[in-house]
């Protein structure tokens, strides 16, 4: 998603190499497997693809065999998310559940200076190594990096995907604010599931989407969650930030949210839309710093303003309802990087990661778990590298950095998180 | 106030404290040998005998206590927090607390902003680390402590984690360094690690309390801490209850937070919980039943070699000595390669004496009947032993192993050797070693690890291995480095795994580590059809079985699996076939004495730490050197070396700053400044600045800055930047310039031209972590250098904020100059490489392209590998001097980093040159090289070239590098011979 906007003829050079293309015929016959990251969001995205006539399956296989396949097929010093995503796909292919001649894989592709932009290539290498080289791999990107005749998304499709992200963010936010306080155990999750069903129907049925159609549903969702009986005093709030995959994926972070919840904390996880906004904003920043063609800059500006506006509308709606703590305006988040890190730091989660930590602290959420895969390059800078400065300016900050990888033990991770929680309890 | 009970279950020990008010009624501290719950119940029972079964408040703490507390439904308190409770409870007016436990290190800052921290997951070296090091030196921990107090010098030992430190110590040990000095160095490493890993920029000052078992028991460790932190007796506080701090804090916490209970009730809960079933991840048992094992044993007993009794043998004999990193092996063979004498022992910290005793024995047994007609040494201690005892020759260990393996299976095409410290594997193609893979410092899950672990659980290695064979639920311990395995074992213990399960799990881990991390294979057929396994670790049937299972194929394990290096050396002695060996006589052996003295070489600014070994009769062997100069002999004619050429040019340039009207500006010679110095130096000089450049890195420079490193897993070149900044600050420059460069120069070699995230944004990190930088004008603008026009615009807009009288015109001129100089710098490199190639070809020499990044030219980063190679008479080229000779490479991955694109092109060029090979330098922690190494390997191997990867970090272990380079040269030679044969 993060895209180079510079005048550079080289782009897409190696990307044009021979690869198995997802053809139009395949659209009818093939099932597209998608690795999971955010259960709610991905479910909606799958619905949108189904509406377009694709057969889609979100992979939910987990456990040791996924990690083992990753270890076997990916260089072990590669980041953990690559290892898990590729491991999950190969594990699925080997499971016998799918007709291997009628299956394709989908993976997101970024284009930044982080090694994450190489996931798709590592996946292809791994497939070849395991004898699955004939299986087509679809790149999901917004920059037109790789094209497949059988898999095309229109502007309105992207718009729908954006609404899926917004809706996913909303439900995630409300659920996190209800779950620790629900009187009847499991009611929040039941409400989440009910709305996933309702909204899936909604996405399946709509050819075109706009805020006008979405709004009443959002209002209803807000009311529904507000109606869940809650009790108990304010729990310790813990923010989760970090590299996008281990931050969100329970597979990547050893069920971090569940653990925090079981330790009596209220989990605060910044939404996915912010990451999308971050990617778009970087194109604008790139132009400011280094110049380049105006066209792309204007387009990025337009998309950025549009998305910022959408998020504002959602915030407004949450505020109107009054029960829940809304997320922060993106422009405000961006401003919070100031004095810490330049918004030119655009690899990986870049400046957004730092800004999110500062934003949480401004909101009074001083307790933060900063997650990253072991040896994550951008997080050396934007994550661990900024903690010192954040603490200096905000002495109340209570941040623990946790590394995830196939060998790290859960006990160690949990022990460090528990120290953070103990400090949080004392501060209260 | 009633009674209170605190239970602290750590990774290795259980501590129980019962308090009555402020008084400690009862306390006990014992190792639990993984029997966590049993030991806890035992201690509680002992307490009940003394204290009685009164009502009390109880809570649990400790890294292994979490699981137990959950299981038995008791209050849990995090251990660092518990320590804080104890300190507050006793009302100690300390500013900081340092606590070292079995596997954790913690620091608490109590004044000026309370803060509590633990070591990260990649910094496991503490109590368990000291235990491991003691084992390595073959002393008890107490003896280690005694020794350390007698030290006269400290060696720099990597402080990041246990595995790294081990790699540093091992060669020192083999070179004959004094144990006293090593012991103190080990403690110093722990101190350094605590300071860098935990304090992370926050100074440890004022009154400091030291807690935990190791600090309580080890005087030497305390001394190192006090000296390093400059604490006098009034400021360093070592309480008598040091190792009970957590338990005391837990008891205090229990008093306020936990419900009342009794000792009997707690014990009852522990016992009833012990019955629960296995919940952790476990693997298939190694053997289902005895029958399977017997069949397996039968199969492996067939790979034998004839043995003869030396006392009845007459005739010629040949001796091979393999002085390895942890063990020493000797094999004496007869004319028919039959074994006459064999010996296998751990080094016990002094291989020279060990070998002397054995040689005396061999000489005595041979008498006049047997003529020793050749002695060949191999292994890490090859040169030392050869020099000490006048052996006839030394060979690289890879060659020795290959020789021996071929003896057992002439068709052998793959050899896997798991020794004490390293895993070596090599493929064999057309009778020569083809590709060598060695474990890197971060994956040393080898033999000595199992050994140390067995010991820590109270078993001998053999017993421990035996236990694993019939384990019902082998635990899954992952396949990363030993530190992680330690933590995984901790977790398994928490889940109630038995010693059997852990033993089997460790064996499987060692194998997985070898297969997936070192060999990186996906299937057995990839390895070869005739696999020979060897090395002492394969005596362990559990490891052997796990390996066959992982491959799904049978392999050959010679009965002398642990002696293969020595046997190979003996075979090669037989080949030399002298009329008489020059080995010391019996008399000379009996009179033999050996002393090892440390020294610092003063012949050049590198100041290498040397060890001077003196032998009876005036013989000397110097080790630790990075070049030939301290050896006294006239330096051999070194081959051309572009690393030195580049370094010299950069250092010369650094000295050319001229006083200018705009004052001084500082540039740090690290990271991409190794590439861009000509550019920035010219640019600022032209603008009238006096450019001050920091010198190439040294260990001292690193030490200066290491206190502010926030991420201990970042690459070493990045960590060095902290020291460079400190240097520049010391010089009193008013301005330091270190730009953030997302994009690099565009050399049109890939899909984009990025810098890696660390190179691009380390200036940001320095700003956020080096408070002192706020004393100067620290400029770290976002700029691009790929387009001169926009560069001028960007830098002019930026600099004008600080330099009021700056004109765009002068900026433009300075930039033009800078670009010219930068391009000329590259032209010069290319020309120099052409010259070196021509010169080498004229004399029929060999060329190695040492491919890395520009900053690998830093002598502290490459540790002198370039000079080691050129010292062997081989020409050394850099990747940036030849990459333009090949077309841009199409690779299977996104080729978007400028420095890495050069590497692909360089590999392609090497692939077309018969007299060149490429060695890739990889900095530990370089995430991008996880991608490039596979590609570079593919480019080279598909052209029939060898691929050699050298992972480098803080550690300075040229021994392993030398073995790899020599193996590579050997293979090059073998190929040249084969080629010539083919031509004739």
Interface residues (C-beta under 8 A of the other chain):
Chain A: X4 X6 X8 X10 X11 X12 X13 X14 X15 X17 X64 X71 X72 X73 X75 X76 X77 X78 X79 X111 X112 X113 X114 X115 X117 X118 X121 X122 X124 X125 X129 X130 X289 X290 X291 X340 X341 X342 X344 X345 X346 X347 X348 X374 X375 X376 X377 X378 X379 X380 X381 X382 X384 X385 X386 X387 X388 X389 X391 X392 X395 X401 X403 X405 X406 X407 X408 X409 X410 X411 X412 X413 X414 X415 X416 X418 X419 X421 X422 X423 X426
Chain B: X63 X64 X66 X67 X76 X77 X78 X79 X80 X81 X113 X115 X116 X118 X120 X121 X122 X200 X201 X281 X476 X478 X479 X480 X481 X484 X485 X487 X488 X490 X491 X494 X512 X516 X517 X520 X522 X708 X710 X711 X713 X714 X718 X740 X742 X743 X746 X748 X750 X751 X752 X753 X754 X755 X756 X757 X758 X760 X761 X762 X764 X765 X767 X768 X769 X771 X782 X784 X786 X787 X790 X793 X794 X890 X891 X892 X893 X894 X895 X896 X897 X925 X927 X928 X929 X930 X931 X933 X934
